[in-house]
Amino acid sequence: SFLFGAFTCGMLIDKNQVHFGGKSCYGLALVGNSVLLVVAVCLTDESMVATAQQQIVPACFAAVAAGLQNAMCTSHFGAVVRTTHVTGTVTDIGSTLGRLA
């Protein structure tokens, strides 16, 4: 799921540079990130007796949002600043695959 979020960012934002004037879709990526997080919250079972299977789908939506956000931050700052240190390699792989697609 995290890899898919980074892949989506790679498809929306083409290079490791900031482009203004319609060449990249930072706004669309931000709105998509917000929508993914809202969906994750809406799908979360509020009861404490929810099984792990019931929480997989909301967790996947949150992971996609995290991958998208991490790849956006990496693209915006030119890979200098990482928001999650453990997933840096997965972010790079996903965003590169997205750019190739």
ABEGO torsion letter per residue (X at the ends): XAAAAAAAAAAABABABBBBGGABBAAAAAAAAAAAAAAAAAABBABAABBAAAAAAAAAAAAAAAAAAAAAAAAAAGGABBABAAAAAAAAAAAAAAAAX
